[in-house]
Every structure is written in C-alpha cells, then in structure tokens.
C-alpha cells in the first residue's frame, strides 16, 4: 500500500509504504481538541515506513496512557500530520485527514471510547476499547 499526504499549505509532504498494522478512530480528549471534532482517524505504521519532506514541528505531551506522546505538525499552517507515543515505540500514526486520498482510510477499531461524545456515532460499529488495547 502507498499512502501520500501532507499539510494544508503544502510545506510538508509525506509518503508511506507497507501494510498498516491497524487503522482506527481515537476518541481521547486530546484528539478531540486536536481535530476540533469527536475523534482523530489514524493509520498505524512502522516509523521507518514514513518518509517526510519539509520541516515539521513536534509538540510533546502525555498521551492517554500517561506516557510521552508527540504530535507532529506543519510549522507554517499547523496542520496535524502524525502522532507517536512511548506506548508504541517504533510506530507512527498517520492522521487520516492529512491523506491525499482519505478514501484509503478504513478504520477497524475505536480507542478511548470512554471519552466518545454522544453525538459522534462514527465508531459505534467498530471494535471498541475503553482505553488502549492491551493497556492495564
């Protein structure tokens, strides 16, 4: 599979190759604030599968697991592009909204459904997890 995408202004572009490990919707409060909506769609890939062109801005914070998580943006238009987390070392989550062809996104799971808003019905038919699968 080949995924391409980038930011709103075009300053950052990326190309991802390989088979996604999984695709899903995250309903955590951070992703709600990041997206300005009820969730963020993400495609999880090995970090080495994603090549970027252009400078990026990294914001480090705590993820829903309590471990460090990075959000990666365009420094010009501030479009969110990727996320990484200490919870999933060596992995990167490509944000589905940044894809050139968002139709390639096929969510299978929903995480942090404990924070899902009652008006956000997009994940009700997916395999749902209250937090992160495998987290204690």
N, C-alpha and C positions, 0 to 999 in steps of 0.2 A: 504494500500500500504506500502511496505517495501522498503526503499532505503538504500543502503550501498555504502560507498566510502571512499576515503582517498587521501593522498598526493602521490607524485611520489616516494618518498623514503620509504614509509610505516610507518613512525614515528607517523603519525596521522591517525586515523580511525574514522568513524562515522557511526551511524545507525539512520535513520529517519523513523518514522511510522506515519500513518494517511493519510488523503486526502489532497493533495496540494490545497492551496487556488487559485493559478493560476501559470502558467508557461509561461515564455516569454524570449525575447531577449532584452537586453539593449544596445542601440547604443550611450550612452553618451561618451564623450571623455575620462572620467576616465576609463570606462570599455574597451574602445578600447586600452588604454595604458596598462591596467591590462592584457588583453588577448593577446596583440600583434596582434590583428586582428580587425575585424569590429564590434564585439559585444561580450557580455558575455551572455550565456544561464543561466537562473536561475529558481529555483523552490521555490516558497514562501510557507513557513510552519509556524505554531506557534512555537515560540522559544523552548517551552518545548517538542516538538516532536523530537528534535535532540539531541542525546547523543554522546559525543566525547570521544575518548581515546587518550591520549598523550597531550603534551604541545602544545599550539598554540601561535602565535604572532599576536597581534592586532595593526593595523595602523588606527588611527583616522584622518579623514579629513572632508571636506564638501562634501555632496552629491549634486546631480543636483538640489535638492530642496532648497539648501542653508543651510540646517540643517546638524548637525553632522552625519557622516556615518562611520562605521567601516568596514574594510576589514580584514578578518581573514585568516592567512597563516600558513603553517608549518614553524617553525623556523629553520629547518635543510635544506630543499630543496626549501623553499619559494613558494611552490605550493599554489595558491589561492584556498580556500575551501568554504568560506561563506562571506556573507555581511549582515550587519544590518544597520538600519537607524532610526534616531529620527522621520522621516516622517512616519514610520510604526512601532510604539512601539509594542513590544511583538512578532515580526515576525523575521524570519531569511530566507535569500535567500541562498539556497544550489546551488553552481555553478555546472552546468550540466557536465562540463568537468572533475569533480572530482568523478563522479559516477563510480562504478564498472561496471554497465551496462548502458551506456549512451543512449541505445535504450529506456529506460524508460522515457526519457525526451520527452515531447510532447508540444511544445510551442503553445500558443494560442494568445498571444499579443506581440507587439513590443513597447518599450518605447524609448523616446528621439530620435525619428526618424528625428528630425530636424538636428541631427548630423550624420545620417546614411551616410556612404560613398557610392558613386555612384557604386562602384564595389561590394558592399555587398548586394546581392539580396535575402538572406535567409529569410527575413521577409516580403517581398512585398505582400504575400498572407495572412498575419495575420492581426488581428485588430490592427491598428497602432495609436499611440499617439505621438504628437509632443514633449511632456514632460512626466509628470506622470499623469495618470488618476486621476481626482479629485483635482489636484493642481491648484491653481489660479495664 
